[in-house]
Amino acid sequence: LGLKDVMAFIHLRRGRLREAIAAGERAIQHKEQLGGYYPFLGLNAAITVATAQSALGDYAPAGRYLGLMESAVSALPLNQHTVANGLFPQARTYWLQGRDGDVKAVHSAMCALAAQDESPQARVLRLIVESFIHIAEGAFDTAVEALVQAEELAKSAPLSSIYACPQIIRAYALSCAGNTTAALEAFAPVLASCEEAGTPGVILQEGQTAVALLELAVEAGIPLGVHAQYAGQLLAQLQPQPGDDLAASLTAVREPSLPDDVAPLTERELEVLRLLTAGARNKDIAEELVISMATVKSHVSHILSKLNVSSRGQAGARAREIG
């Protein structure tokens, strides 16, 4: 169960949207077969599936998984920072559908949580949702100002990139304002970084927002330093595919299996592995999971031992290899 949950996130990060949906759905199905145990793992899978489906424009099923996520959040003893983070996928899905009233409702809920206490990561996500509202109202300059703040805060809250990249949304706001050159200047470094790191999911998870920027990049080509060919490849992944049966493609995805030489990981170790694979530092993991640095180091040590590797990078590679 835990491996499927982690692999769903890795597939999403690597831009394999349909594989992410398949792995996440299997994790949720397995959880249900076990009678609902390991609720935290099911929560991660629901967020991943909903994000991937929204990116592909499948908003109805995305809504169902967001409902599962909301039910899980209400039933779990989560701190308000985690609850605030969990609101973001809802806001983005509403934004992609043009449901501006619902976006405002989610933003109000995030503001209510922020009034009590707010982590840097939650503030980054709240500012992005705020920018959604400004863009919908045509207040593009105000949206850009909020996103610049989000980008600065994200430097001290790198785990916010699991949910969204404010620089992408800023590029979109600039393009909506008719400033194509500035939009491409903002988007080009993200495109280059994702190509180099092999993490196109950072862009693809933005769905139709990404489509608009990728189209600009393809049109601009090399003169502006944009990786046009790579942009075209990503754009193709978000375009409707004639004759593509999504359900059939999901059932054809290989079921991840745990090799004999890998010892089972605990639920908490799997959560640490998910964050570690996303590039989180020990300090970031401690803040995200509300545990001590000593506990994080202990979990990382156990993960390395169980995966038979000697470094964090090897652990991430091993996790991807297993899936």
N, C-alpha and C positions, 0 to 999 in steps of 0.2 A: 504493500500500500504506500509506504513512505517513498520508495524508489519511484513509483509511478508519479507521485505528487511532485517530486523534485524534477523528474525528467520532463514533465509538462512545462515547467518554468524554463528549463534549458532549451526545449524546442522553441518556445516563444521567443526567447532571447536570440536564438540563432535564426529566427525568421521562418521557422517551419510551422506555419500557422495551423495547418490541418493536423499535423502530427501532435501539436500542442493540445488541440481539442481532443484528439483521440486518447492521448495519455491522461489528460485531466478527467475525461469521462470514465475511463477505466478505474482511476483512483476513486472517484465518487461511487461508482458501482460496487467496487470492492468494499468500500467503507459501509455501504448499505448492507452488503452481504454479511458483514461482521457485526451488524446490529448498531451501527453508528459510533463505534469506538474511534479514537483518534480524531476528535472533532477539528483540531487545528489543521491537520493535514487536509481534510476535506475542504476547509475554508480556502486554503491556498489554491487547490485545484479548481474550485468554483470561480475564483478571481481570474485565474489563467484562462479557463475556457471562455468566460464572458468577454475577456479582453480580446482574445483571438477571433471570436465570432463577430464582435463589433467591428474589428478591423476589416473583416471580410464582408461587412454589411448585413450580416445575419442577425438583425436586432431582436427578433422575437425569441429565438433560443437564448441569446445573450441575456435578455431580460429574465428568463426563467432561472438562469444560473446566478444572476445577481440577486434574485429572490432567495435562492438557497444560501448565498453568502450572507444576506441580511438576517435570515433565520439563525444561521450559525453564530453570527456576531451577537445577536440578542441573547443567545443561550450560553455564551461563554463569558468567563470572568476576565474580560480584556480591559487593559487600561485605555484611557480616552485617546491617547496618541494613536494606538492601533486602530481604534474605532474610526478616528478621523481619516487615517490612511485608507481604510476600507471604503470610505464614502467616495473616494476619487474615481474608481472605475465606474460607479453609477453616474457621476457627473459627466464623464467623458462620453459614455454611451448615449446619454440624453443629448449632449452637445452635438454629437454626430448625427442625431436624428432631427435636430432643430427644435427640440423640446425645451425652449428657453425658460419657461416657467418652472419646469422640474429642475433645471440647472440651478436656478435661483433658490429653490427649496433646499437643495443639497448644500449650497453655499451657506445658507442661513444656519443649517445644522452644524456645519464646520465652524462657523463663527461662534456658535453657542459653546462648542467644545473648547475653542480657543480662549474664550473668556475665563475659563477655569485654569487652563494651563495648555501650552502649545509647544511641541518640539520643533526644532528647525525643519525637520522633514515634513511635518504636518503643515507648517507655514508655507513651505514651497508649494505644496499641492493646493493649499487654499488660494494662494496667489494665482496659480494657473487657472483654477476654476473661476476666480474673479475676472481673469482676462477673457474667459469664454463669454461672460456676460457683457463685458465692454465691447468685444468684437461684434456680438449679436446686435448691440445698440449702435454700432458704427463709430464708437469712441476708440478708434484705433491707437491714437497717441497715448491715451490713458492705459490701454491694454499693454502697449509696449513698455510703459513705465513699470507696471506691475510685474511684467515678465523679466525685466532687467533686475528688479529686486529679487525675484525668484532664482535667477541664474547665480547671483552673488551668494545667496543663502545656500544654494545647492552645493557650493564648494565645500561647505562644512557639514553637509548632509548628503553624502554621495549615494546613500541608499534610496534617495528619492528618485533616482534614475530608473529604479525597478518599475516605477509607475509611469513616469513621463519625463520628457526632456523639455524644459521651458524654452530653450533656444529654438526648438522646432516650432513651437507655438508662436514665438516672437517673429520668426521668419514668415509664418502664415499671416500674422497680423499686418506685417509690413506689405505683404503681397496684396492683401485686401485693401490696403490704403493706396495701392497703385505704385508703390515704391519697389519695383521689381529688382533693381540693382541691390538695394539694401537687403531685400529678402534673400537673394542668392548669396550675398556675403555672409549672412547669418547661417544659412543652411549648409553651405559648402563644407565648413569644418566638421559638422556633424556627419555629413555624408562620407567624407574622407575617413573620419575616425571609425565609423561603423564598418566601412570596407576593410580597413586595416585590422580591426579587432575581430571581424567575423560576427558582428552583432547587429544584423539588419533589423532585428525585432524592435530595437529602440525606435526606428523610424516606422516600420510597418504597423506597429500597434496603434498608431495615430489614424489609421484608416483613411477616410476621404480627405482629411487634412493633409496627410502625407501625399496623397494622389496629386493634389494641387501643386505642391512643392516639387514633387518628382517630375511632373510635366514641365515645370519651369526649368528645371535642371537639364532635362533632355533637350529642350529647345535652345538653352544657352550654350551647352557644349563646353569645350575646352577653354575658349577665350577668357571666361570668368573663373577659371580654375576649378570648375565643377566636374566631378567624375561622371560624365554623361552616360557612358556605357553601363556603369553600375546602377545609376539611377534608372535607366531603362529596364534593367533586370528586375529591380524592386517594383517598378511600376507594373510590370507584367504579372507579378504575384498578386497584386491587388485588383487586377482587372477581371471581369467575368470571363470564365473559360467555357466556350461552347462545348456542350456535351459532357461537361464535367459533373458527375454525380457525387456531391459532397459526401453523402452517406456511404457510398461504395468506397470512396477513397479512404474514409476513416477506418473501415473494417479491414482494409488491406494493409494498414500500418503494422509493422512488426511489434509484437508484445515484448517490452523490455523484460529481461530475465536477470536474476542475480547470480553471477558465477559462483562456482563452488568455493573459490579461494577468497571470497569476500564475506566477512562476518556480518550478520544483521546489524543495522544501525538502529539506535533508539529513536523515538519521535523527536526528541530535542536535538540529537546529533544530525538528523535529516534536515531540521530547520536551519541549523548552523551551516550545513553543507550547501543548502540553497543560497544562503547569503554569501558564503565564501566563494561560491561559483560566480556570483554576481560581482565579485571584486571587493567585497566589504573587508575593512580592516577589523582587528579584534575590538577596537574601541567602538566602531560602528555597530558591530554585532551585539556587544554588551548593551548599548543604548537601545537597540531595536527590540531585543528580547528581555530587557530589564533584568539582566544578570550581571554578576561581577566579572572583572577581567580575568580573575583566576579561574572562574568557571568556564569562560570562553576558551582559555588556553587548554584546559583539561579536555573539553569537548573536541577541540581541534586535534589534540594529541591522539585521542581515541579514534577519531575519524581516519587520520593518517595511518594508524596501526591497522585498523580494520580493512582499509582499502589497499593495504600493502604498498604504500607510497611514502616518500620522504619529504614532500613539500606541498604547500597549498596549491600551487599551480598544477602539480601532478594529480592532486585530489580532484580538482575541477576537470582535468582531462580524463581522469579515470571515470568520473561520473558520466561524462558525455560518451565515453567509449562503451560503458555498460548499456546506455540507451541507444 
